Amino acid sequence: MDNYIRDYQNNNYQDYEEISAKPSASSLSSAFSILMRKVYLWMTLALVVSGLSAYYVAGSEQLMAAIYGGKIAIWVLFIAELALVIGLTAAIQKLSFPVAATLFALYSIINGVTLASIFYVYSTSAITTSFFVAAGTFAAMAVVGSFTQKDLTKFGPILLMALVGLIIAGIVNIFLKNSMMDFIISIVGVLIFVGLTAYDAQKIKNMMVSYGTEVNNETQKLAIIGALTLYLDFINLFLHLLRIFGRRE
């Protein structure tokens, strides 16, 4: 489901309106630094919230039975996730900053709830290994995307098409249930989200340079959208790595 959400969010990551007149270079530099820190801070907080939510739900037999005992509850959660991303991404300019922040927090909680099942499917060592590998890989690619002088824009459409192909292959394999195909999908998924992390990091940086002229409610909403994008990149990278490391145990 996170792949579907990431695909939608990537398609609707529209250019932000210019928010205010550009101030001095020193003011821009200060605002840019603050907003970039906020992007990664909110992303990190969202990951912590998701992790705690998943761990809490996984530790409750009653909650796990309520969510996974039938198909209705889990589908309601999946639809709620998609609705939150659509609402937050499409209506970000109309939402107030507190509302946008609340929706992002709510999404991270719901996503954590849906991820609770990994504690039953995979071992603790596989989850831990996958998380730290994902964290290291994500950090490295975010640095590459933020500091490289190479324009990564041209890779966006390629990565998007690859992501669509990955989603289609995943749907097909739901019916085929081919373990080798699942392994290949996981490998390709890692490569795609490694690329998307660098691409999105550069895109967010460029957006902040263009529109992050001051720290206000409007630019902080832009930072939330950036945090959501990187959050989705990390979660998908982690899940694909988990499938790979999980196969070994």
SULFEN-V835773 format. One record per residue. N is the residue number from 1. RES is the residue in three letters. PSI is psi as a letter, one per 30 degrees, with the letter a starting at -180 (999 if undefined). OMEGA is omega in degrees with one decimal (NA if undefined). NEAR is the number of other C-alpha atoms within 8 Angstrom. Layout:
# SULFEN-V835773
((N:RES:PSI:OMEGA:NEAR) (N:RES:PSI:OMEGA:NEAR))
This chain:
# SULFEN-V835773
((1:MET:e:179.9:5) (2:ASP:e:175.4:8) (3:ASN:e:179.6:9) (4:TYR:e:-179.1:8) (5:ILE:e:-179.9:11) (6:ARG:e:178.6:11) (7:ASP:e:179.3:11) (8:TYR:e:-175.9:9) (9:GLN:e:178.8:12) (10:ASN:e:179.2:9) (11:ASN:f:-174.9:7) (12:ASN:g:177.7:8) (13:TYR:i:-172.4:7) (14:GLN:l:176.6:5) (15:ASP:k:-177.2:4) (16:TYR:k:177.0:7) (17:GLU:l:175.9:5) (18:GLU:k:-168.7:6) (19:ILE:e:-178.2:7) (20:SER:l:178.4:6) (21:ALA:k:-176.5:5) (22:LYS:k:179.4:6) (23:PRO:a:-179.8:7) (24:SER:l:-178.6:6) (25:ALA:e:-179.6:6) (26:SER:e:178.1:6) (27:SER:e:178.6:10) (28:LEU:e:-178.5:14) (29:SER:e:179.8:8) (30:SER:e:-179.8:8) (31:ALA:e:-179.9:12) (32:PHE:e:-178.7:13) (33:SER:e:-179.4:8) (34:ILE:e:-177.2:9) (35:LEU:e:177.6:14) (36:MET:e:176.1:11) (37:ARG:e:179.2:8) (38:LYS:e:178.1:10) (39:VAL:e:-176.4:12) (40:TYR:f:176.4:9) (41:LEU:e:-179.9:8) (42:TRP:e:176.9:10) (43:MET:e:-180.0:12) (44:THR:e:178.4:9) (45:LEU:e:179.2:8) (46:ALA:e:177.9:12) (47:LEU:e:177.8:10) (48:VAL:e:179.3:8) (49:VAL:e:179.2:12) (50:SER:e:179.7:14) (51:GLY:e:178.9:9) (52:LEU:e:178.5:9) (53:SER:e:179.8:13) (54:ALA:e:-178.5:14) (55:TYR:e:-179.3:10) (56:TYR:e:-178.9:8) (57:VAL:e:-179.5:12) (58:ALA:f:-179.6:13) (59:GLY:f:-179.7:6) (60:SER:j:178.9:8) (61:GLU:e:-179.7:8) (62:GLN:e:179.8:6) (63:LEU:e:179.4:9) (64:MET:e:178.8:11) (65:ALA:e:-179.9:8) (66:ALA:e:-176.4:9) (67:ILE:e:-173.3:10) (68:TYR:g:178.6:9) (69:GLY:f:177.6:7) (70:GLY:l:-176.4:8) (71:LYS:f:-172.9:8) (72:ILE:e:-175.0:6) (73:ALA:e:-177.1:10) (74:ILE:e:177.5:11) (75:TRP:e:175.8:8) (76:VAL:e:178.6:8) (77:LEU:e:179.0:10) (78:PHE:e:179.3:10) (79:ILE:e:178.0:8) (80:ALA:e:177.9:9) (81:GLU:e:-178.6:12) (82:LEU:e:179.8:9) (83:ALA:e:179.8:8) (84:LEU:e:179.4:11) (85:VAL:e:178.2:11) (86:ILE:e:-178.5:11) (87:GLY:e:-177.8:9) (88:LEU:e:-177.4:12) (89:THR:e:-175.3:11) (90:ALA:e:-173.9:7) (91:ALA:g:-173.7:9) (92:ILE:e:-177.8:12) (93:GLN:f:-179.7:7) (94:LYS:f:-177.8:5) (95:LEU:l:171.8:8) (96:SER:l:-179.8:9) (97:PHE:e:178.6:10) (98:PRO:e:179.9:6) (99:VAL:e:179.6:8) (100:ALA:e:179.3:13) (101:ALA:e:179.3:10) (102:THR:e:178.7:8) (103:LEU:e:178.1:10) (104:PHE:e:178.6:13) (105:ALA:e:179.4:10) (106:LEU:e:178.4:8) (107:TYR:e:-178.7:11) (108:SER:e:177.3:12) (109:ILE:e:-179.0:11) (110:ILE:e:179.4:13) (111:ASN:e:175.8:10) (112:GLY:e:178.6:14) (113:VAL:e:-179.2:11) (114:THR:f:179.5:11) (115:LEU:f:-177.0:8) (116:ALA:f:-176.5:13) (117:SER:f:-178.2:9) (118:ILE:f:179.3:8) (119:PHE:f:177.6:11) (120:TYR:f:-176.6:8) (121:VAL:e:-175.1:6) (122:TYR:l:178.7:10) (123:SER:l:178.7:10) (124:THR:e:179.9:7) (125:SER:e:178.7:6) (126:ALA:e:179.1:12) (127:ILE:e:-179.3:13) (128:THR:e:179.6:8) (129:THR:e:-179.2:9) (130:SER:e:-179.0:13) (131:PHE:e:-176.8:10) (132:PHE:e:175.7:8) (133:VAL:e:177.8:10) (134:ALA:e:-179.5:12) (135:ALA:e:179.5:9) (136:GLY:e:179.9:8) (137:THR:e:179.4:9) (138:PHE:e:-178.7:11) (139:ALA:e:-179.1:8) (140:ALA:e:-177.4:8) (141:MET:e:176.0:12) (142:ALA:e:177.0:12) (143:VAL:e:178.3:10) (144:VAL:e:-179.0:9) (145:GLY:e:-176.4:14) (146:SER:f:-172.0:10) (147:PHE:f:179.2:7) (148:THR:k:176.5:7) (149:GLN:f:-179.7:4) (150:LYS:k:178.1:4) (151:ASP:j:-177.6:6) (152:LEU:g:-176.4:9) (153:THR:e:-175.6:7) (154:LYS:f:-179.4:7) (155:PHE:f:-178.5:8) (156:GLY:e:179.9:10) (157:PRO:e:179.9:7) (158:ILE:e:179.4:8) (159:LEU:e:178.4:11) (160:LEU:e:177.9:10) (161:MET:e:178.0:8) (162:ALA:e:178.8:9) (163:LEU:e:177.0:12) (164:VAL:e:177.8:9) (165:GLY:e:178.4:8) (166:LEU:e:179.5:11) (167:ILE:e:179.3:10) (168:ILE:e:179.6:8) (169:ALA:e:178.6:9) (170:GLY:e:178.7:10) (171:ILE:e:179.6:8) (172:VAL:e:-176.8:8) (173:ASN:f:173.2:11) (174:ILE:e:-179.4:7) (175:PHE:e:-178.9:6) (176:LEU:e:-178.7:6) (177:LYS:h:179.6:7) (178:ASN:j:-175.9:7) (179:SER:e:178.9:6) (180:MET:e:177.4:6) (181:MET:e:177.8:8) (182:ASP:e:178.4:11) (183:PHE:e:179.3:10) (184:ILE:e:177.7:8) (185:ILE:e:-179.6:11) (186:SER:e:178.8:12) (187:ILE:e:179.9:11) (188:VAL:e:178.9:9) (189:GLY:e:177.1:13) (190:VAL:e:-179.1:11) (191:LEU:e:-179.7:8) (192:ILE:e:-176.1:11) (193:PHE:f:168.6:12) (194:VAL:e:178.0:12) (195:GLY:e:-179.7:10) (196:LEU:e:178.6:11) (197:THR:e:178.6:15) (198:ALA:e:-179.6:14) (199:TYR:e:-178.3:13) (200:ASP:e:178.7:11) (201:ALA:e:178.0:13) (202:GLN:e:-179.5:13) (203:LYS:e:178.9:9) (204:ILE:e:177.9:9) (205:LYS:e:-179.4:10) (206:ASN:e:178.1:8) (207:MET:e:178.7:10) (208:MET:e:177.0:12) (209:VAL:e:-176.8:10) (210:SER:e:-171.1:8) (211:TYR:f:-178.0:12) (212:GLY:h:-176.9:13) (213:THR:f:175.8:15) (214:GLU:l:179.8:9) (215:VAL:j:177.4:11) (216:ASN:a:-177.3:6) (217:ASN:e:-177.7:8) (218:GLU:e:-178.7:10) (219:THR:f:175.8:13) (220:GLN:e:173.9:12) (221:LYS:e:176.0:13) (222:LEU:e:177.9:10) (223:ALA:e:178.0:12) (224:ILE:e:177.8:13) (225:ILE:e:176.2:10) (226:GLY:e:178.8:10) (227:ALA:e:178.4:12) (228:LEU:e:179.5:10) (229:THR:e:-179.4:12) (230:LEU:e:175.7:12) (231:TYR:e:180.0:12) (232:LEU:e:176.6:10) (233:ASP:e:-177.6:12) (234:PHE:e:-178.2:13) (235:ILE:e:-179.9:9) (236:ASN:e:176.2:12) (237:LEU:e:178.9:13) (238:PHE:e:-177.0:12) (239:LEU:e:178.4:9) (240:HIS:e:175.5:12) (241:LEU:e:179.8:14) (242:LEU:e:177.3:13) (243:ARG:e:-179.3:10) (244:ILE:e:-178.4:11) (245:PHE:e:179.3:11) (246:GLY:f:179.9:11) (247:ARG:f:-174.7:6) (248:ARG:f:-176.3:5) (249:GLU:999:NA:6))
